[in-house]
Every structure is written in structure tokens, then in C-alpha cells.
Amino acid sequence: MAKLIALRPLFGDYGRKHPGQTFEVDEQTALSLESRGLAERQHDVGLLAKMFARYENKMVVPPENKQEPPPVEVSEDRERAAVPPLLVPERRPRGRR
């Protein structure tokens, strides 16, 4: 027996079912209803919670080569010295070579 949730109003050997209502049918009928998009299997919430419980508390950390370096504090004097002066482009005289 398979437990299903009706996605649309249904009527059959399983009785009259409204969308969202759960019901039990044999495996062959369950496969037929699922393949036509009329119902879907009801998943055991406790089982899913157990399966994903180990991922809830894990903190995702980038690999060492992808981590950002710590921010560097720069004083105003060092910041001014770090910026190079603007360069003015030289103009070449036009003419034939």
C-alpha cells in the first residue's frame, strides 16, 4: 500500500478525494496516479528530518586557497603614499617617418 496526496479532485476505488487530502492505494494505482500528475507520494517527515539533520549544523567554509585575506588597516598617511601620482601622456609630433 502507498500513501498519496491528491493534487486534483479524484474519484475512484479509493473514494472521492479533494486536493491535499491523503489516501492509501495499491502500488499499481499509485504509479498510475503519479504518472498522470494527479497525486504524489506522501513523504514521512520524520525520515526526511533524520536524513538532513546532519547537514543542518554544518558550517560551510571555503577551502584555504579561496578564503579572503584578513582586512588590513591603513592609516591616512600610508594611504596617500600608496597612490601613485597621475601620469600625463606625452604627445608626439605628427609627421612622416
PLY file of the C-alpha trace (Angstrom):
ply
format ascii 1.0
element vertex 97
property float x
property float y
property float z
element edge 96
property int vertex1
property int vertex2
end_header
0.00 0.00 0.00
1.20 3.51 -0.84
0.15 6.73 0.85
-0.64 9.52 -1.63
-1.71 13.16 -1.53
-4.32 14.24 -4.11
-3.20 17.12 -6.33
-6.61 17.43 -8.03
-10.13 16.25 -7.21
-10.18 12.45 -7.64
-12.84 9.77 -7.73
-12.17 6.04 -7.96
-11.82 2.80 -5.98
-10.23 4.91 -3.24
-13.35 7.09 -2.91
-13.77 10.82 -3.56
-10.66 12.83 -2.66
-10.12 16.58 -2.63
-6.77 18.32 -3.36
-4.42 17.98 -0.37
-6.29 15.00 1.09
-4.23 11.87 1.86
-5.33 8.34 1.00
-3.93 4.83 0.59
-3.99 2.77 -2.60
-2.21 -0.28 -4.01
1.18 0.20 -5.67
-0.08 -0.15 -9.26
-2.80 2.51 -8.78
-0.28 4.78 -7.04
2.11 4.57 -10.01
-0.76 5.30 -12.42
-1.94 8.37 -10.47
1.64 9.69 -10.09
2.49 9.24 -13.77
-0.60 11.26 -14.76
0.20 14.04 -12.25
-2.98 13.52 -10.25
-1.31 12.60 -6.94
2.09 12.41 -5.30
3.54 10.22 -2.58
3.29 11.43 0.98
6.81 11.52 2.42
7.49 10.64 6.02
8.57 13.97 7.56
10.44 12.20 10.37
12.53 10.24 7.87
13.41 13.38 5.91
14.34 15.17 9.14
16.67 12.32 10.07
18.25 12.28 6.60
19.04 16.00 6.58
19.71 16.52 10.31
23.43 16.03 9.84
23.55 18.92 7.33
21.69 21.47 9.46
24.52 22.34 11.83
27.43 22.09 9.41
29.05 25.42 8.63
30.24 25.74 5.08
33.77 27.11 4.94
35.57 27.88 1.70
38.79 25.97 1.04
42.00 27.55 2.28
43.03 28.78 -1.16
39.66 30.54 -1.63
39.47 32.35 1.69
39.74 36.11 1.67
42.77 37.58 3.40
42.04 39.49 6.60
41.43 43.23 6.07
44.48 45.42 6.53
44.10 48.68 8.42
45.77 51.56 6.59
46.41 54.96 8.08
45.73 58.10 6.01
49.45 58.85 5.56
50.16 55.39 4.18
47.05 55.56 2.00
48.21 58.80 0.37
51.71 57.40 -0.19
50.30 54.23 -1.75
48.54 56.15 -4.56
50.97 56.93 -7.40
50.86 60.38 -8.99
48.92 60.79 -12.22
51.00 60.48 -15.38
50.43 62.92 -18.20
50.83 61.30 -21.61
53.47 62.82 -23.89
52.35 63.95 -27.30
54.48 63.02 -30.25
54.76 65.39 -33.14
52.88 64.20 -36.20
54.84 63.75 -39.32
56.16 61.31 -41.84
58.70 58.78 -40.88
0 1
1 2
2 3
3 4
4 5
5 6
6 7
7 8
8 9
9 10
10 11
11 12
12 13
13 14
14 15
15 16
16 17
17 18
18 19
19 20
20 21
21 22
22 23
23 24
24 25
25 26
26 27
27 28
28 29
29 30
30 31
31 32
32 33
33 34
34 35
35 36
36 37
37 38
38 39
39 40
40 41
41 42
42 43
43 44
44 45
45 46
46 47
47 48
48 49
49 50
50 51
51 52
52 53
53 54
54 55
55 56
56 57
57 58
58 59
59 60
60 61
61 62
62 63
63 64
64 65
65 66
66 67
67 68
68 69
69 70
70 71
71 72
72 73
73 74
74 75
75 76
76 77
77 78
78 79
79 80
80 81
81 82
82 83
83 84
84 85
85 86
86 87
87 88
88 89
89 90
90 91
91 92
92 93
93 94
94 95
95 96
